[in-house]
């Protein structure tokens, strides 16, 4: 999880807000442009599709 959060910060998709006066900041989703949003949804769809195919290949039909 930490690695994912760090990567999102590096990509500029996650920002640290607050944290004034020595307090710890909180993570917030950065505003994104429409084209970036479409890119993110396309990547998420591709990942979910690949995951579904890999899960499907592990199942064997039941003899019913």
Secondary structure, 3 states (H helix, E strand, C coil): CHHHHHHHHHCCCEEEECCHHHCCCEEEECCCCHHHHHHHHHHHHHHHHHHHHHHHHHCCCCCC
